[in-house]
Amino acid sequence: MSLQACAEQVRRGDPDRFLSAMTAPPDARAKLFPLYAFNLEVARAPWVTEEPMIAEMRLQFWRDAVEEIGDSKPPRAHEVVAPLAAVVREAGLPVEVFDALITARRWDIYRDPFKDQADFDSYIDKTAGGLMWLSALSLGAEPSQERAIRDYAYAAGVANWLRAVPELDARGRIPLLDGRASGVAELAKTALKRLKYARPDVGKNCSAALRAGWQARSILMQAMSEPERVGEGTLGTSEFRRKGSLLWKSAINSW
């Protein structure tokens, strides 16, 4: 039932990752859904309250829960923690990657801009990169694949971030170091380069995990050629093309 609860939570709150997970075999879904539900819980934590202290407490709950999982303590009574603990222990996932992901989300609580490009890149790597690396590890990725997977995750993370810019702006955040058209286009170009570098070095053993970024290339191409679409909130493709491209990648076991 907890696994079903995780899947339902992802279906409601993260429909793109839900669709990508549904293209995986059932045993892979049993690992992906708890990880995606955990990510959703952590991503939401800074936004459910206007009180920074309460948001910090919500993130601390997950830091403590993950630490307890790593220490082999009984999982907390929470519909996501128990299935997450099972995945972490079965796959031997590194709890420090979870902790880095949670800690990075503290940026979402406050209204400070990123300090520089390295600060922004670190945020994307610890959040999008951390989640995709954990997901890939759970499906059998090799340590030697980490850099390539994180490069691909960076591209997917930037694509998702650019889609979120209007909402982040509306909530009083400063999501981009350079919000001008030229700055947006350059960011998209950089992300596309990292996607290109990643592809030859990642095999198909963990393709179901990487398929969560199946839209990255098309979104980044749009942002590079038409950067004004970022502020307009019009990045993306038609529903038919979105689902069709995912089904095609699933059919050829690609990402």
N, C-alpha and C positions, 0 to 999 in steps of 0.2 A: 504493500500500500504506500509506503514511503517513496518508493521509486515512481509509482504512478503519480504521487503528489508532486514530485520533482518535475516530471514530464509535463504535467498540467500547468505548473507554475511557469515553466519555460515557454510553453505554448502561448500563454497569456501575455507574458512580459518580454519575451525575446523571440518573436516569431521567426526571424531569419535563422537563428541558431536551431530553433525547433525543427524547421524544415530540413536543414542540413543534417541534423542528427537522425531524422526519420529515413534518410537514405542509407544509413548504416545498418549492418546486421543487428539483430536483437541483443547479442551479447555486448556489442560495442555501445549500443544505446544505453545499456545498463550502467556503463561507465561515464558516458558523456552527459547524461541528464543530471546526475548529482553535481558534476562539476559546473555545468551551466547554471543550475539552480543556485549553487553557492555564489557564483559570480554575480548573478542577478540580485541576490540578497545584499551582497557587499556594495554593488553599484547603487542600489536604492538607498542605502543607509544614510548618506549625507543629504538626501533630498526629502526625507519624510518629515523633517522638522526644520524650523527656523532657528532653533537653539543649537549653537555649535557644540556645547557640552553634551547634549543628548545624542547628537550625531557621533561624537567621539566615543561615547559609551556604546553605541550600536556597533561601531567598528571594533571596539575592544572586545565585545562579546565574541566576535568571530576570530579575533586573534587568540583569545583564550581557548575557544573551542578547537581550533586547529592545533594549538600547542598540546592540548589534552589528547587529541588523536595521535599526535606524534609520540607522546609519552605512554601510549597504549592504555590510557584510562578509558572507562566506559563512556561512550558518546553521550552528549547532553540530550535531554528530551526535546528534540526539535525535529520536524519532519525532513529537514535537509541534512542535519548533522549526522544522523545514523547512516544513511546510504553513502554520504560523503566519506565517513570513516571507513566503510567497507571498501570503497574504491582506493582510498589512500593506502590502506594496509595491504590489500591484494596486489596492487601494482608497485608498492614501495615508493610512492610519490614523495618528493622532497618538501617537507613542511615549510622550509625557508622561502620557497617560491610563493606559497600561499601567503605567508606573512608579508613579503614584499608587495604583493598585489594589494592586500588590505591596507597597508601603510600608505601606499601611493594614493589611495582614494581619499586621503585626508585633504588633498588639494581641492576636491569638490566641495568641501565644507565651507571654505573661506573664499574671499574675493580677490586674492592676490594673483597677479599674472605670473606666468612662467618666467623664471629669471633669465633664461637664455635658451638657445636651441638644445643644448645638452640636457637641460632640465625638462623640456618638453619631450625629447626623445626618451629620457629615462621613464617618464610617466607612461608613455605609450608602450615601452618595452615591458615594464613591470605589470601593467594591466592587460592589454591585448596580448603581448608576448608571453607573459606568465601563464595566462589561461590556455593559450594554444599549445605551449610547451607541455603543460600538465596533461592536457587532453591527448596530445600525441604520445606522450610517455605511457599513458594508461592503455594505449592501443599497441604498444610495442615499439615505439621509436627508439633508436639507438642514441647514446650520448653524442656520438660524432655528428648527428644531424641537428644538434641544438642551434648552432649559428644560423643555418639555412632556414630552419623553421621559425626562428625569431625574426629573421629578415622578412619572411613572408607575412608573419603576424604583424610586423610593423606596418607593412603596406595595407593590410586589412584594417588595422587599428586606425591608421590615418584616414582611410576611406570612411569608416564609421564616424570618426571624430568630425570630419568635414560635414557629414550629414546632420550632426548634432549641433552645429554652430548656431543656427537661429535660436534653438531652445536654450542653449547656454547663454547667449547674449540676453535673451529675455529674462533669465534668472540672475542677471547681474554679474556673470562671470566674464573673464577676458580669455577666450579660448585660443586665440592665435597671437603669435609673436608679431606677425605682420599681416594685418587684415586687408591690405591693398590687393588688387587683382594680381599684381606681379608677385606678391608674397605668397598668395594662395597657389598660384600656378607653379611656383618654384617648390613649394612643399609637396604638391602632388607629383611633380617630376622626380623629386628625390625618392619618394615612396615607390614610384614605379620602377626606379632603378634597383631598389632593394628587392622588389618582387622578381624582377628579371634575374638577378643574381641568385636568388633562392631556388628557382625551379630545377636546375640541373642536379642539385645536390640532395633532393628529397625524394625518396622512393615512395612506393605505393603501399607500404606496410601500414602507414598511419593516415592514408588519404581521407578517411572519413572524418578525422579531426580537422584536417586542413580545409575541408570543403566548407567550413563555416565562413571562409573568406572568399567564396566563389564570385562575389560581385565586385571585389576590390578593383580589379583592373579596369572594368568599364566605368566605375565611379571616378577613379583617379584620372582616367583619360578625359572624362567630362570636366572635372575640376581644372585640369591643366589647360584645356582648350577653351572652356567657358567658365572662368572663375566666378563670374557674377552669379552663377547658379547656386553657389555655396550660401551666400547671403539671402538668396530668394528661397532657399529650402527646396529646390527642385532637382537635386541630384537623384539619379536612379533611372531605372528602365520601367517599361510597362510590366504589368503583372504576368502577362503571357510570356514575355521574354525572360523575366526574372525566374519563374518556375521552370520554364523550358530549358534554360541554360543549366540549372541545377540538375534536372533529370538527365540531361546529356552527360554531364560530368560524372554523375553517379553510374550511368550505364557503362562508361568506359573506365570506371574506377580512377577518375582523375580529380583534380581540385582546381 
